[in-house]
Amino acid sequence: MAVRWRKPELEREFFQQSKDMLGVSWSLQPTGSCFLSWEDFGNPSSESSNRYFSQTKISVGGNQLKALSDITEADVENKMSSEEYNAWERAFVQVYLGKIKQDP
């Protein structure tokens, strides 16, 4: 399943409920630059997530690198080129493989 994180708290809830109710275990597939688990991605209590968002930088406006956590809606809508926008989007995309635990 591909995930484009937009509202991490709600999306983490989906993963948690599928784990709790259906026994799904989710494993991150190595397809991008972000190796955060679904439990950590966008979680303000997660040191690794905070580090990812503060240390991952994207070019904005062709000449300025900005941390993901510092990029504003105005940057996205008014300053980014198509290539910069695509790089920004990729920073929020992950692919997971879900497996349902089978009863013996």
C-alpha positions as protocol buffer text, in pm:
chain_id: "A"
residue {
  index: 1
  type: MET
  ca { x: 0 y: 0 z: 0 }
}
residue {
  index: 2
  type: ALA
  ca { x: 135 y: 342 z: -93 }
}
residue {
  index: 3
  type: VAL
  ca { x: 83 y: 621 z: 159 }
}
residue {
  index: 4
  type: ARG
  ca { x: 109 y: 991 z: 90 }
}
residue {
  index: 5
  type: TRP
  ca { x: 112 y: 1128 z: 444 }
}
residue {
  index: 6
  type: ARG
  ca { x: -119 y: 1430 z: 471 }
}
residue {
  index: 7
  type: LYS
  ca { x: -271 y: 1400 z: 819 }
}
residue {
  index: 8
  type: PRO
  ca { x: -31 y: 1168 z: 1002 }
}
residue {
  index: 9
  type: GLU
  ca { x: -238 y: 1137 z: 1319 }
}
residue {
  index: 10
  type: LEU
  ca { x: -542 y: 1010 z: 1126 }
}
residue {
  index: 11
  type: GLU
  ca { x: -334 y: 789 z: 900 }
}
residue {
  index: 12
  type: ARG
  ca { x: -151 y: 634 z: 1197 }
}
residue {
  index: 13
  type: GLU
  ca { x: -495 y: 556 z: 1340 }
}
residue {
  index: 14
  type: PHE
  ca { x: -572 y: 349 z: 1027 }
}
residue {
  index: 15
  type: PHE
  ca { x: -252 y: 148 z: 1070 }
}
residue {
  index: 16
  type: GLN
  ca { x: -316 y: 97 z: 1441 }
}
residue {
  index: 17
  type: GLN
  ca { x: -676 y: -14 z: 1389 }
}
residue {
  index: 18
  type: SER
  ca { x: -582 y: -254 z: 1110 }
}
residue {
  index: 19
  type: LYS
  ca { x: -317 y: -400 z: 1339 }
}
residue {
  index: 20
  type: ASP
  ca { x: -549 y: -426 z: 1641 }
}
residue {
  index: 21
  type: MET
  ca { x: -869 y: -537 z: 1467 }
}
residue {
  index: 22
  type: LEU
  ca { x: -737 y: -745 z: 1177 }
}
residue {
  index: 23
  type: GLY
  ca { x: -393 y: -850 z: 1296 }
}
residue {
  index: 24
  type: VAL
  ca { x: -218 y: -677 z: 1006 }
}
residue {
  index: 25
  type: SER
  ca { x: 156 y: -629 z: 1044 }
}
residue {
  index: 26
  type: TRP
  ca { x: 297 y: -350 z: 828 }
}
residue {
  index: 27
  type: SER
  ca { x: 652 y: -347 z: 695 }
}
residue {
  index: 28
  type: LEU
  ca { x: 804 y: -45 z: 523 }
}
residue {
  index: 29
  type: GLN
  ca { x: 937 y: -123 z: 177 }
}
residue {
  index: 30
  type: PRO
  ca { x: 1267 y: 38 z: 76 }
}
residue {
  index: 31
  type: THR
  ca { x: 1136 y: 263 z: -201 }
}
residue {
  index: 32
  type: GLY
  ca { x: 1221 y: 616 z: -89 }
}
residue {
  index: 33
  type: SER
  ca { x: 1444 y: 822 z: 132 }
}
residue {
  index: 34
  type: CYS
  ca { x: 1231 y: 806 z: 446 }
}
residue {
  index: 35
  type: PHE
  ca { x: 1274 y: 503 z: 668 }
}
residue {
  index: 36
  type: LEU
  ca { x: 1039 y: 605 z: 949 }
}
residue {
  index: 37
  type: SER
  ca { x: 785 y: 350 z: 1064 }
}
residue {
  index: 38
  type: TRP
  ca { x: 415 y: 428 z: 1049 }
}
residue {
  index: 39
  type: GLU
  ca { x: 427 y: 472 z: 1427 }
}
residue {
  index: 40
  type: ASP
  ca { x: 689 y: 746 z: 1392 }
}
residue {
  index: 41
  type: PHE
  ca { x: 606 y: 935 z: 1070 }
}
residue {
  index: 42
  type: GLY
  ca { x: 480 y: 1283 z: 1162 }
}
residue {
  index: 43
  type: ASN
  ca { x: 457 y: 1192 z: 1530 }
}
residue {
  index: 44
  type: PRO
  ca { x: 569 y: 1496 z: 1734 }
}
residue {
  index: 45
  type: SER
  ca { x: 665 y: 1263 z: 2021 }
}
residue {
  index: 46
  type: SER
  ca { x: 910 y: 1076 z: 1797 }
}
residue {
  index: 47
  type: GLU
  ca { x: 1268 y: 1201 z: 1804 }
}
residue {
  index: 48
  type: SER
  ca { x: 1343 y: 1026 z: 1474 }
}
residue {
  index: 49
  type: SER
  ca { x: 1043 y: 1194 z: 1307 }
}
residue {
  index: 50
  type: ASN
  ca { x: 1140 y: 1535 z: 1440 }
}
residue {
  index: 51
  type: ARG
  ca { x: 1495 y: 1479 z: 1313 }
}
residue {
  index: 52
  type: TYR
  ca { x: 1366 y: 1373 z: 968 }
}
residue {
  index: 53
  type: PHE
  ca { x: 1150 y: 1684 z: 933 }
}
residue {
  index: 54
  type: SER
  ca { x: 1418 y: 1922 z: 1058 }
}
residue {
  index: 55
  type: GLN
  ca { x: 1715 y: 1771 z: 870 }
}
residue {
  index: 56
  type: THR
  ca { x: 1556 y: 1673 z: 537 }
}
residue {
  index: 57
  type: LYS
  ca { x: 1588 y: 1976 z: 312 }
}
residue {
  index: 58
  type: ILE
  ca { x: 1420 y: 2059 z: -17 }
}
residue {
  index: 59
  type: SER
  ca { x: 1509 y: 2334 z: -259 }
}
residue {
  index: 60
  type: VAL
  ca { x: 1252 y: 2614 z: -264 }
}
residue {
  index: 61
  type: GLY
  ca { x: 1259 y: 2875 z: -536 }
}
residue {
  index: 62
  type: GLY
  ca { x: 1576 y: 2741 z: -696 }
}
residue {
  index: 63
  type: ASN
  ca { x: 1822 y: 2887 z: -452 }
}
residue {
  index: 64
  type: GLN
  ca { x: 1714 y: 2817 z: -95 }
}
residue {
  index: 65
  type: LEU
  ca { x: 1720 y: 2486 z: 92 }
}
residue {
  index: 66
  type: LYS
  ca { x: 1450 y: 2458 z: 356 }
}
residue {
  index: 67
  type: ALA
  ca { x: 1379 y: 2188 z: 611 }
}
residue {
  index: 68
  type: LEU
  ca { x: 1051 y: 2003 z: 556 }
}
residue {
  index: 69
  type: SER
  ca { x: 928 y: 2144 z: 887 }
}
residue {
  index: 70
  type: ASP
  ca { x: 989 y: 2501 z: 764 }
}
residue {
  index: 71
  type: ILE
  ca { x: 820 y: 2476 z: 423 }
}
residue {
  index: 72
  type: THR
  ca { x: 497 y: 2674 z: 419 }
}
residue {
  index: 73
  type: GLU
  ca { x: 187 y: 2647 z: 204 }
}
residue {
  index: 74
  type: ALA
  ca { x: 297 y: 2969 z: 32 }
}
residue {
  index: 75
  type: ASP
  ca { x: 632 y: 2806 z: -53 }
}
residue {
  index: 76
  type: VAL
  ca { x: 453 y: 2509 z: -207 }
}
residue {
  index: 77
  type: GLU
  ca { x: 198 y: 2712 z: -400 }
}
residue {
  index: 78
  type: ASN
  ca { x: 405 y: 3012 z: -510 }
}
residue {
  index: 79
  type: LYS
  ca { x: 778 y: 2940 z: -500 }
}
residue {
  index: 80
  type: MET
  ca { x: 845 y: 2577 z: -592 }
}
residue {
  index: 81
  type: SER
  ca { x: 922 y: 2461 z: -942 }
}
residue {
  index: 82
  type: SER
  ca { x: 765 y: 2137 z: -1061 }
}
residue {
  index: 83
  type: GLU
  ca { x: 1085 y: 1948 z: -978 }
}
residue {
  index: 84
  type: GLU
  ca { x: 1098 y: 2097 z: -629 }
}
residue {
  index: 85
  type: TYR
  ca { x: 733 y: 2017 z: -571 }
}
residue {
  index: 86
  type: ASN
  ca { x: 786 y: 1657 z: -681 }
}
residue {
  index: 87
  type: ALA
  ca { x: 1083 y: 1622 z: -443 }
}
residue {
  index: 88
  type: TRP
  ca { x: 869 y: 1764 z: -161 }
}
residue {
  index: 89
  type: GLU
  ca { x: 586 y: 1521 z: -239 }
}
residue {
  index: 90
  type: ARG
  ca { x: 827 y: 1224 z: -246 }
}
residue {
  index: 91
  type: ALA
  ca { x: 939 y: 1314 z: 107 }
}
residue {
  index: 92
  type: PHE
  ca { x: 585 y: 1227 z: 224 }
}
residue {
  index: 93
  type: VAL
  ca { x: 535 y: 903 z: 27 }
}
residue {
  index: 94
  type: GLN
  ca { x: 604 y: 557 z: 163 }
}
residue {
  index: 95
  type: VAL
  ca { x: 514 y: 205 z: 57 }
}
residue {
  index: 96
  type: TYR
  ca { x: 413 y: -61 z: 309 }
}
residue {
  index: 97
  type: LEU
  ca { x: 348 y: -431 z: 278 }
}
residue {
  index: 98
  type: GLY
  ca { x: 68 y: -553 z: 503 }
}
residue {
  index: 99
  type: LYS
  ca { x: 39 y: -914 z: 611 }
}
residue {
  index: 100
  type: ILE
  ca { x: -259 y: -1055 z: 796 }
}
residue {
  index: 101
  type: LYS
  ca { x: -166 y: -1293 z: 1072 }
}
residue {
  index: 102
  type: GLN
  ca { x: -305 y: -1634 z: 989 }
}
residue {
  index: 103
  type: ASP
  ca { x: -448 y: -1849 z: 1267 }
}
residue {
  index: 104
  type: PRO
  ca { x: -293 y: -2199 z: 1279 }
}
